[in-house]
């Protein structure tokens, strides 16, 4: 899989990821490759309490991995996936309000 194909597959997965995680409070998602080229999926929730909750759910990573697999990401990339969770509340504090 080329880098462009990997990018397109990961981009295509963001809407299904947000949709499947919305009941847990996820409002958006994006991905960026890390320095090794492995995908890092960033998911966003509204509050810091929501962030802590989502980080504690053991099913979030496997759920995201299944979606990425179904959309054609190679197994080695899916297994190397890392998830980072951020909140709108923390971003507001970070960028000053």
Secondary structure, 3 states (H helix, E strand, C coil): CCHHHHHHHHHHHHHHHHHHHHHHCEEEEEEEECCCCCEEEEEEECCHHHHHHHHHCCHHHHHHHHHHHHCCCCHHHHHCCEEEEEEHHHHHHHCCC
